[in-house]
């Protein structure tokens, strides 16, 4: 028997850099190339059937404007999308 992963999407609205609301300075980037980068390292990411696949984790999530709410066990983790450097006023 062969186990196949469902095809993964990388929605453009999820691509970008996020900061954990309760821990400023803790950041992760969801790249258009399918790599997620954080202080912990690099892991593949994608979305399928309402789940965020991050490395080996499959997490329910919801995008609420500029907030990415990820259900990690009993505790929701709220990540706020960082403003793009190019759009910041000089």
Steps between C-alpha positions, in 0.01 A plus 500: 500500500632841404420812701470814291485852630224713354619772265601808691406856419695809597240778489651840421310659789692278746845567355698747708664567834306462827569594861354311796263743678584386853876484437619798297823416324396139430454492125440255220487541126276296273675515165343470156760228433337270758757556774414635844788669681521578873748504786450122511621457142344426163205266437265438209151651522173486312124496541254221430142439608501784756824389661836674509774244451814634664786254498340182635217681680144526365328794668151647458527868417298807411608819327335804662614805309870541582482236776578132449337302782648151530349245735792326671345257747265683735665838451448716192820670384435839345755625247471854362624560147789747493479796266723467196819704539439668165161633609624658823529879497856628491 
